[in-house]
């Protein structure tokens, strides 16, 4: 696939690997994530060890697209985590979501059609790394995670 121009919509060609697979979709017009649905023959129990949940589709992202699997906030609030992942432009396998349950979280069974994660699509921008002797000063400086406040 050829790269897209900055103002062109990003087009993802896809194939259904199973007839019941759902196309990722946004739940509202303001949503940036496209919900990913499980495509299962039988329910899968999510435990503390990671399990891979098939989505029943494969797709081709054009060069220049940045496609990421991200957790759903509703599942995260219940202690069920989706592993963040990047889907490279040259990957053609089935879209899978890796889920696991945090210790102490209530059991979760994933059924066919359940929303398990979201797909966020953006443009990848080429970057050049330039080595310098030092970096400019900022008010934050070297303050790490949580240094700007927790709220």
GUPA-498039 format. One record per residue (C-alpha): x negated, y negated, z negated; residue in three letters; residue number from 1. Coordinates in Angstrom, 1 decimal, always signed. Last residue first. Layout:
BEGIN
@c1 = X | c2 = Y | c3 = Z | r = ALA | k = NUM
...
END
This chain:
BEGIN
@c1 = +5.1 | c2 = -14.8 | c3 = -39.4 | r = UNK | k = 151
@c1 = +1.8 | c2 = -13.0 | c3 = -40.1 | r = UNK | k = 150
@c1 = -0.5 | c2 = -15.9 | c3 = -39.9 | r = UNK | k = 149
@c1 = -3.2 | c2 = -17.1 | c3 = -37.4 | r = UNK | k = 148
@c1 = -5.9 | c2 = -14.8 | c3 = -38.8 | r = UNK | k = 147
@c1 = -3.6 | c2 = -11.7 | c3 = -38.5 | r = UNK | k = 146
@c1 = -6.0 | c2 = -9.9 | c3 = -36.3 | r = UNK | k = 145
@c1 = -9.3 | c2 = -11.7 | c3 = -36.0 | r = UNK | k = 144
@c1 = -10.7 | c2 = -15.1 | c3 = -37.0 | r = UNK | k = 143
@c1 = -13.9 | c2 = -15.5 | c3 = -34.9 | r = UNK | k = 142
@c1 = -13.3 | c2 = -19.2 | c3 = -34.2 | r = UNK | k = 141
@c1 = -9.7 | c2 = -20.2 | c3 = -34.9 | r = UNK | k = 140
@c1 = -10.3 | c2 = -24.0 | c3 = -34.7 | r = UNK | k = 139
@c1 = -12.4 | c2 = -23.5 | c3 = -31.5 | r = UNK | k = 138
@c1 = -16.1 | c2 = -23.6 | c3 = -30.7 | r = UNK | k = 137
@c1 = -17.4 | c2 = -23.0 | c3 = -27.2 | r = UNK | k = 136
@c1 = -19.2 | c2 = -19.7 | c3 = -26.5 | r = UNK | k = 135
@c1 = -22.9 | c2 = -19.0 | c3 = -26.5 | r = UNK | k = 134
@c1 = -25.8 | c2 = -18.0 | c3 = -24.2 | r = UNK | k = 133
@c1 = -23.5 | c2 = -17.1 | c3 = -21.3 | r = UNK | k = 132
@c1 = -22.8 | c2 = -13.9 | c3 = -19.4 | r = UNK | k = 131
@c1 = -20.1 | c2 = -14.3 | c3 = -16.7 | r = UNK | k = 130
@c1 = -17.5 | c2 = -11.6 | c3 = -16.1 | r = UNK | k = 129
@c1 = -15.4 | c2 = -12.1 | c3 = -13.0 | r = UNK | k = 128
@c1 = -11.6 | c2 = -11.5 | c3 = -13.1 | r = UNK | k = 127
@c1 = -9.1 | c2 = -10.3 | c3 = -10.6 | r = UNK | k = 126
@c1 = -5.6 | c2 = -11.1 | c3 = -11.6 | r = UNK | k = 125
@c1 = -3.1 | c2 = -8.2 | c3 = -12.0 | r = UNK | k = 124
@c1 = +0.5 | c2 = -9.2 | c3 = -11.3 | r = UNK | k = 123
@c1 = +3.1 | c2 = -8.1 | c3 = -13.8 | r = UNK | k = 122
@c1 = +5.4 | c2 = -5.1 | c3 = -14.3 | r = UNK | k = 121
@c1 = +6.7 | c2 = -4.0 | c3 = -17.7 | r = UNK | k = 120
@c1 = +8.0 | c2 = -0.5 | c3 = -18.0 | r = UNK | k = 119
@c1 = +10.1 | c2 = +0.4 | c3 = -21.1 | r = UNK | k = 118
@c1 = +10.2 | c2 = +3.3 | c3 = -23.4 | r = UNK | k = 117
@c1 = +12.4 | c2 = +6.3 | c3 = -24.4 | r = UNK | k = 116
@c1 = +15.9 | c2 = +5.5 | c3 = -23.2 | r = UNK | k = 115
@c1 = +17.9 | c2 = +8.7 | c3 = -23.5 | r = UNK | k = 114
@c1 = +19.1 | c2 = +10.2 | c3 = -20.3 | r = UNK | k = 113
@c1 = +18.4 | c2 = +13.9 | c3 = -21.2 | r = UNK | k = 112
@c1 = +18.1 | c2 = +14.1 | c3 = -25.0 | r = UNK | k = 111
@c1 = +15.3 | c2 = +13.1 | c3 = -27.3 | r = UNK | k = 110
@c1 = +15.6 | c2 = +14.5 | c3 = -30.8 | r = UNK | k = 109
@c1 = +14.3 | c2 = +12.3 | c3 = -33.6 | r = UNK | k = 108
@c1 = +13.5 | c2 = +13.2 | c3 = -37.2 | r = UNK | k = 107
@c1 = +13.5 | c2 = +10.4 | c3 = -39.7 | r = UNK | k = 106
@c1 = +10.2 | c2 = +8.6 | c3 = -40.3 | r = UNK | k = 105
@c1 = +8.0 | c2 = +9.7 | c3 = -43.2 | r = UNK | k = 104
@c1 = +4.8 | c2 = +10.2 | c3 = -41.1 | r = UNK | k = 103
@c1 = +5.1 | c2 = +8.2 | c3 = -37.8 | r = UNK | k = 102
@c1 = +6.9 | c2 = +10.0 | c3 = -35.0 | r = UNK | k = 101
@c1 = +5.2 | c2 = +10.5 | c3 = -31.6 | r = UNK | k = 100
@c1 = +6.1 | c2 = +9.7 | c3 = -28.0 | r = UNK | k = 99
@c1 = +4.1 | c2 = +9.9 | c3 = -24.7 | r = UNK | k = 98
@c1 = +6.1 | c2 = +8.7 | c3 = -21.8 | r = UNK | k = 97
@c1 = +5.7 | c2 = +10.4 | c3 = -18.4 | r = UNK | k = 96
@c1 = +6.0 | c2 = +9.1 | c3 = -14.9 | r = UNK | k = 95
@c1 = +5.4 | c2 = +12.0 | c3 = -12.5 | r = UNK | k = 94
@c1 = +2.2 | c2 = +11.8 | c3 = -10.5 | r = UNK | k = 93
@c1 = +1.2 | c2 = +9.4 | c3 = -7.8 | r = UNK | k = 92
@c1 = -1.5 | c2 = +7.3 | c3 = -9.4 | r = UNK | k = 91
@c1 = -3.5 | c2 = +5.0 | c3 = -7.1 | r = UNK | k = 90
@c1 = -1.9 | c2 = +1.7 | c3 = -8.3 | r = UNK | k = 89
@c1 = -2.8 | c2 = +2.5 | c3 = -11.9 | r = UNK | k = 88
@c1 = -0.1 | c2 = +3.1 | c3 = -14.5 | r = UNK | k = 87
@c1 = -1.2 | c2 = +1.5 | c3 = -17.7 | r = UNK | k = 86
@c1 = -0.3 | c2 = +3.0 | c3 = -21.1 | r = UNK | k = 85
@c1 = +1.0 | c2 = +2.1 | c3 = -24.5 | r = UNK | k = 84
@c1 = +1.9 | c2 = +5.2 | c3 = -26.5 | r = UNK | k = 83
@c1 = +5.6 | c2 = +5.2 | c3 = -27.5 | r = UNK | k = 82
@c1 = +6.1 | c2 = +5.1 | c3 = -31.2 | r = UNK | k = 81
@c1 = +9.0 | c2 = +6.5 | c3 = -33.3 | r = UNK | k = 80
@c1 = +9.1 | c2 = +4.9 | c3 = -36.7 | r = UNK | k = 79
@c1 = +12.7 | c2 = +3.7 | c3 = -36.6 | r = UNK | k = 78
@c1 = +11.7 | c2 = +0.1 | c3 = -35.9 | r = UNK | k = 77
@c1 = +9.5 | c2 = +1.5 | c3 = -33.1 | r = UNK | k = 76
@c1 = +12.6 | c2 = +3.2 | c3 = -31.6 | r = UNK | k = 75
@c1 = +14.5 | c2 = -0.1 | c3 = -31.5 | r = UNK | k = 74
@c1 = +11.5 | c2 = -2.0 | c3 = -30.3 | r = UNK | k = 73
@c1 = +11.1 | c2 = +0.1 | c3 = -27.2 | r = UNK | k = 72
@c1 = +7.4 | c2 = +1.0 | c3 = -26.7 | r = UNK | k = 71
@c1 = +5.4 | c2 = -0.1 | c3 = -23.6 | r = UNK | k = 70
@c1 = +4.5 | c2 = +1.5 | c3 = -20.3 | r = UNK | k = 69
@c1 = +2.5 | c2 = -0.8 | c3 = -18.2 | r = UNK | k = 68
@c1 = +2.4 | c2 = -1.7 | c3 = -14.5 | r = UNK | k = 67
@c1 = -0.1 | c2 = -4.4 | c3 = -13.4 | r = UNK | k = 66
@c1 = +0.4 | c2 = -4.9 | c3 = -9.6 | r = UNK | k = 65
@c1 = -2.4 | c2 = -6.2 | c3 = -7.5 | r = UNK | k = 64
@c1 = -2.6 | c2 = -3.1 | c3 = -5.4 | r = UNK | k = 63
@c1 = +1.0 | c2 = -1.9 | c3 = -4.8 | r = UNK | k = 62
@c1 = +2.6 | c2 = +0.4 | c3 = -7.2 | r = UNK | k = 61
@c1 = +3.6 | c2 = +3.8 | c3 = -5.9 | r = UNK | k = 60
@c1 = +6.2 | c2 = +5.8 | c3 = -7.8 | r = UNK | k = 59
@c1 = +7.0 | c2 = +9.2 | c3 = -9.3 | r = UNK | k = 58
@c1 = +10.3 | c2 = +10.0 | c3 = -10.9 | r = UNK | k = 57
@c1 = +11.8 | c2 = +12.5 | c3 = -13.3 | r = UNK | k = 56
@c1 = +11.1 | c2 = +10.6 | c3 = -16.6 | r = UNK | k = 55
@c1 = +9.2 | c2 = +13.3 | c3 = -18.3 | r = UNK | k = 54
@c1 = +8.7 | c2 = +13.1 | c3 = -22.1 | r = UNK | k = 53
@c1 = +5.2 | c2 = +14.0 | c3 = -23.3 | r = UNK | k = 52
@c1 = +4.9 | c2 = +14.9 | c3 = -27.0 | r = UNK | k = 51
@c1 = +2.4 | c2 = +13.4 | c3 = -29.5 | r = UNK | k = 50
@c1 = +2.0 | c2 = +15.2 | c3 = -32.8 | r = UNK | k = 49
@c1 = +4.0 | c2 = +13.7 | c3 = -35.7 | r = UNK | k = 48
@c1 = +7.2 | c2 = +15.1 | c3 = -34.3 | r = UNK | k = 47
@c1 = +9.6 | c2 = +14.3 | c3 = -31.5 | r = UNK | k = 46
@c1 = +12.1 | c2 = +17.1 | c3 = -30.9 | r = UNK | k = 45
@c1 = +12.8 | c2 = +17.7 | c3 = -27.2 | r = UNK | k = 44
@c1 = +16.3 | c2 = +18.3 | c3 = -25.8 | r = UNK | k = 43
@c1 = +16.6 | c2 = +20.7 | c3 = -22.8 | r = UNK | k = 42
@c1 = +16.4 | c2 = +20.3 | c3 = -19.0 | r = UNK | k = 41
@c1 = +15.1 | c2 = +16.7 | c3 = -19.5 | r = UNK | k = 40
@c1 = +14.8 | c2 = +13.5 | c3 = -17.6 | r = UNK | k = 39
@c1 = +14.1 | c2 = +10.9 | c3 = -20.3 | r = UNK | k = 38
@c1 = +15.0 | c2 = +7.3 | c3 = -19.3 | r = UNK | k = 37
@c1 = +12.7 | c2 = +4.4 | c3 = -18.9 | r = UNK | k = 36
@c1 = +14.1 | c2 = +0.9 | c3 = -19.5 | r = UNK | k = 35
@c1 = +12.7 | c2 = -1.8 | c3 = -17.3 | r = UNK | k = 34
@c1 = +11.1 | c2 = -4.5 | c3 = -19.4 | r = UNK | k = 33
@c1 = +11.2 | c2 = -8.3 | c3 = -18.8 | r = UNK | k = 32
@c1 = +14.8 | c2 = -8.7 | c3 = -20.0 | r = UNK | k = 31
@c1 = +16.6 | c2 = -12.0 | c3 = -19.3 | r = UNK | k = 30
@c1 = +19.0 | c2 = -10.5 | c3 = -16.7 | r = UNK | k = 29
@c1 = +20.0 | c2 = -7.9 | c3 = -19.3 | r = UNK | k = 28
@c1 = +19.6 | c2 = -4.1 | c3 = -19.5 | r = UNK | k = 27
@c1 = +16.7 | c2 = -3.9 | c3 = -17.1 | r = UNK | k = 26
@c1 = +16.5 | c2 = -0.8 | c3 = -15.0 | r = UNK | k = 25
@c1 = +14.2 | c2 = +2.2 | c3 = -14.4 | r = UNK | k = 24
@c1 = +15.9 | c2 = +4.5 | c3 = -11.8 | r = UNK | k = 23
@c1 = +17.5 | c2 = +7.5 | c3 = -13.4 | r = UNK | k = 22
@c1 = +16.4 | c2 = +11.1 | c3 = -12.8 | r = UNK | k = 21
@c1 = +19.3 | c2 = +13.6 | c3 = -12.5 | r = UNK | k = 20
@c1 = +18.3 | c2 = +14.9 | c3 = -9.0 | r = UNK | k = 19
@c1 = +14.8 | c2 = +15.7 | c3 = -10.2 | r = UNK | k = 18
@c1 = +11.5 | c2 = +14.5 | c3 = -8.7 | r = UNK | k = 17
@c1 = +13.2 | c2 = +11.3 | c3 = -7.6 | r = UNK | k = 16
@c1 = +10.8 | c2 = +9.4 | c3 = -5.3 | r = UNK | k = 15
@c1 = +9.6 | c2 = +5.8 | c3 = -5.7 | r = UNK | k = 14
@c1 = +8.4 | c2 = +2.8 | c3 = -3.8 | r = UNK | k = 13
@c1 = +7.7 | c2 = -0.1 | c3 = -6.2 | r = UNK | k = 12
@c1 = +8.1 | c2 = -3.5 | c3 = -4.6 | r = UNK | k = 11
@c1 = +6.6 | c2 = -6.6 | c3 = -6.3 | r = UNK | k = 10
@c1 = +8.4 | c2 = -9.6 | c3 = -5.1 | r = UNK | k = 9
@c1 = +6.4 | c2 = -12.0 | c3 = -3.0 | r = UNK | k = 8
@c1 = +5.2 | c2 = -15.3 | c3 = -4.5 | r = UNK | k = 7
@c1 = +1.6 | c2 = -14.3 | c3 = -5.3 | r = UNK | k = 6
@c1 = +1.2 | c2 = -12.4 | c3 = -2.0 | r = UNK | k = 5
@c1 = +1.3 | c2 = -8.6 | c3 = -2.4 | r = UNK | k = 4
@c1 = -1.6 | c2 = -6.2 | c3 = -1.9 | r = UNK | k = 3
@c1 = -1.2 | c2 = -3.5 | c3 = +0.7 | r = UNK | k = 2
@c1 = +0.0 | c2 = +0.0 | c3 = +0.0 | r = UNK | k = 1
END
